[in-house]
Amino acid sequence: MQLASRTYDADSISAVQELYHSNGWTDGLPIVPPTEEAVAGCLEWAMMPPDQLIGVEPVRGLAITAEKLAVNSVMAGCLPMHFPVVVTAWTAMMQEPFLMHGATASTGGCAVLVMLNGPIRREIGASGGFNALGNSDRATAVIGRAIRLCLINLMDVRPGAIDRSTLGHPGKFSYCIAEDEEDSSWLPLHQQRGVEKEASAVTVMAAGAPRQIMNEWTTNPEEILETFAAEMRANLRHYSIHPGNYALIVPKQLREHLQAARWSKTDIANFIHERARIHRREWADVGKGTVVRDRGDSVYPAMESPDQLLVVAAGGPAGGFGAVIPPWLGNKSHAVTLPMGVCVDCEPPKA
């Protein structure tokens, strides 16, 4: 297999690390050397020639090839079996509704949240259980990291260059989660968003840091979900009143109470849509009174419709915890779901 990327010689693994760090090709952590053999292994697994065009980023017009994604995936620690997920996630990110340039260049400092569904989770060992939003398994760790390295090296999304984040958050190292479909009676996220249940799929969302909640004092669905809604109202007050995609991560202990009461993801979304909203006058309570003016009675929902809520079953088996993951800046960017192997020119993606 003939690769187009420039090659370098190094005397040791330490020399490789210093070469990459000195050129700004890493996220600050050590990388796996992207040898020709390792890069070719990813491409062969995905049955892609090196020069296959994955897509063109719509704002800056940068063409992304399979070879360049493979190089950065190897650097992140991906095995060949992980590479098709990276390709699908990147394809979803390049869809216009996602607005990759805005989400990666903003001072708001969001990261790309990647959510996995379908058989691919089991094939690559992606866990939706313990520590689901942390270092739960190799697959989600390296896939999330591959997305960031691709942004750095293919789009120049480096701090102080394209990336103008004021703060950022740790999800910029890796932000990938697998849904716990086997231990849930709910529809998987990808099926809820129009993909066949049997298919493997990837959802990407420009997302803020997780905001953890806890409610261990009730089994009532409305009271449990009110805790989630309260955290979303806090985000509307403290960060932005613009509506958009939010993700709720619901672990087993709280999920069982909701499922026992026969609450579906649709029921949850409808409840949250009604409860997660504030009046503009509430901004005066958090130091933003000067922008209230004569619009204090205006109501701002967290989402324009219940469909914008992404409910994900994931997390360890014990503990009345959950997480709210807020959007970057409302409807500036929309979550995109793609089945793996999709032809984006044949069928429009779910946004």
N, C-alpha and C positions, 0 to 999 in steps of 0.2 A: 504494500500500500504506500503510495507516494504522498507524503505530507508537504505542505507549503510553508509551515512555520519555521522560523530560524532555529538552528540548533546551537548549543553551547557545550563546551567541554569543561568539566570540573574535576579536581583531584580528589575530592572527598564530599561526604554529605554535608559537612559544615560549610564547605565552599559553595555548595548549591544554595544553602540557606542564605548565606551572605550575598550571593549574586542576586537572589530574588528580593531580599529585603532592601538592598542598596538601590535597586531599580524601581522600588515601590510597587512590586507585583504581588504583594501579599496583603493580608488583613492584619498583619502584626504577629501572627502565629506561624510556626514552622509549616512548610508545605511538603507534600509528597512529590519528588521529582517527576515531571511529566515526560518520561522516556517515550521514544517512538513506539516501542512495543506496547506500553500501557495505553497510550492514546489510540493506537490502532485497535487495541482490544475493545475499547468503548465503542468505537465506530463499527466494528464488526458485529458486536452484540446487537446494536441498534440497526444493523444492515443499512448504514449510511455511508456514502462516499465522502471523503474529506471536504470536498467543495460544495456539498449540498447546502443550499440556501435555506436556513431555518426561517428567516424573515428579515424585514427591513424595519428598523425602529422608526415609527411614523413622524416623529418631530425632528430629529436630527438626520434622518435618512441613512443611518449606519446599517450596512448589511452584516448579518450574523451568520456564520457558517458552522456546520457541524464540527469541523476540526477545532475551531476556536473554543466552542463549548466543551469539547472533549478534553482539551488541554487543561482548562481551568477546573473541570470536574475531577481529573486525576489529581491535580494540585490540592484539591479539597479533601482528598481521601476516598473518592468514589471508586467503587468497583464497577466493572462493565454493566452489571445488572442494575445499577443505580442510574446509569446514564439516560435511559429513555424518560425517566421522571424529570430529570433536569431539562431535557429537550422540550417536554410538554409544558413544564412550568414557564420556560423562557418564551415559548410560542404564545402562551396565554398572556404573558406580560407585554408582549409586543402588539397585542390587540388595542385598537384605539381607545376603547372605553377605559382601559386600565390607566392610561396616561403615564407611562413609565418615566418620561422625562420630568414631569412635574413632581411625581412622587419621590424620585431619587435626587432631585436638585433642591427641593424645598428646605427652608430653614426649620420646618416643622420636625424633621428628623425621624420620619417613619421608616419601617423596614418592610420587606416583602414577606408576608406570611404565606406559607405554602401548606395546603391541607390535602391529604391523600385519602383516596377512597378506592374500594374495589379490591380484586384479587392481588394486585401489585403489592399491597401492604404485607400480605403473608409471604409472597415470593421473595421479598427483600428483607423481611424480618423487622418491619416498621411496627413499633408498639404504640398502642393507644392507651396503655395502662399507667403504671407508676411513673411519676415525674414526666407526664406527657408533654409539658411545655419546657422541659429541661433536657438533660442528656439522657433521654430514655433509651436510646438505642443507636447503633452505628448508622443505620440508613438515614434517619431523619436528621442526624447531626451533620453528616457529610453532604446530603442533598441541600440543606439550607445554607451550608457554607459555600457550596458550589455556586449558588445563585449570587451570593455576595462577591465572590472572586470574579465571576463573569462580569458583573457590573463594574468592578474596579478596572479590570483589564481590557474589556471590550467597549465600555462606555465612558471611561475616565471618571467614574463615580468615586472619586477620592476626596477625603476631607480637604476643603479649601479649594478644590478644583470644581468639578460639577456638583459634588456633594457639599451643600452649604448649611448643613445641619448645625443648629445652635447647640444642641445637646446630643441628639441621637438616642439610642437605647440598645441594650445588649442583644436584642433580636437582630441587629446588624451583623453579628457574627454568624448566627444560624437561627432560623425561625421556621420550623417545619414540624407539623403534627399529623399523626395518623388517627382517623376516627376508629373508635372501638365498636365496629359494626356487629361483631359476634355477641357482645354482651349488652345489646340494646334492642328493644322492640320498635324503635323509631326508624323511619326511612333514613337511609344514609344521605349525607349532604349532597352527593352528586346526583342521586336519584331525585331528590327534592328539587334540584336545579335542572332537570330535564335530560339527564344521561341515564341510559339503561343500567339497571342494578348490577348486571353481570359484568359490565365494563369497568376497567380501571380508569380513574379520572384524577385530575389535579385542579384544585381551586387556588387562585392567587388573590391576595388582598393587600393593598397598601395600608399598613396597620401600625397603630401606636403600641406601646408596651402593654402587657397584660395587667389588668387591675383586679387583684384577687378579692373575692368576697367570702363570707362565711355565715351560714345560718344552720345551727345544729339544734334549734329549739322548737321546731315545728315540722309537721309532715304535711301541712296544708299547702297545696300548689300555689295558691295566690300569694301566701306569705313568703314562700321560698322565692318566687319570681319577683316579688316586690323588692327583695334585696338586690337582685340583679338590676331591676329598673332604677333603683335609687342610685346605684353606681353609674348608670348611664346618665341620669339627671345631673349627677356631679360632674361628669365629663362635659355636659352641655354648659354648665355654669363656669367651670374652671378652664376649659379649653376652647371649645367652638360650638356655636349653635347651629352649624350647618348640618343638615341631615345626610345620612349615608349608610353604608354597610357597617354593621356591628357584628362581631362574632361572640357567641356565648359558648364557653366550654363548660360542659355539665358532667362532672364525675359521677360515679356509680351511686354513692349514698344519696345524693339529692335526686339523681335520675330515677332511682327506684320509687321514690315517693311520687314523682310526677307520673311515671308509667303505671303505678298502682292505681292512680286516680284516672287513668286512661287519657292523659293529656298528650296529644301529639305535638310534633314540632310546629305544625300550623297553629294549634291552640296557643302554644307558647308565644309564637310570633304575634298573634293577634292581641294577646294580653299585654305583651311588652310594648307594642306599638301604641296602645292606649295609655299606658302608664309612664312611659319614658318620654316626658315632654315637660317643658318649663315655660313660664312667662318671662318675657324680657326684663321685667322689673327685678327679677331675682338676681340679675347681674349686679345690682347695687349692693347686695349682701356679700359679694366677694370682691369688692374693690373696683368694680367696673361701672359705677353709677353714671359716669360722664357720657356713656354711650347709650343709656336708656332713653333719654330725651322724652318725646311724647308718645313713645311706642311701648310703654310698660305693659299694656294689656295684650300685646302680640304673643301668640303661642308658637313655640318652636318644638316640633317633635324630633326625636332622635333619628327617625326614619321616615321617609316619605310614604312608605307602605310597608306592611308586614313582610313582604317578599325580600326586603333588604336585610333582614336578620338572618344570619348564618348560625344555626344551632348545631353544635358538634358534641357528640358523646365521646368523652375521653377523660382519662384521669384514673388514679388508683382506686381500689375498692372501698377504702374507708376514709371518712372525714367529710364533714358537711361544707366542703369548699366548692368554689366555682370561679370562673374568671370572665370578665368582660374585656374584649379586645376592641378598642375604638378605631374609627377610621382615621386616615391621615387628615383630610379636610373635606368631609362630607362627600358630595357628589362630584367633586373634582376628579375622583378616581372611582371606578366601579370594580367590584370583584368579578373575576372571569373564571368560568369553569370549562375545562376542555377534557374530553375523553382522550386517553392515550392513543396515539396513532391517527388523530383526527386530521383531515384535510381542511384547513381553514378557508380555502377558496371554494370548497364544495358545500359547506354548511356553516352558517354564522354561529359564532360561539355564544354561549349563555353569558349575559352580562347583567 
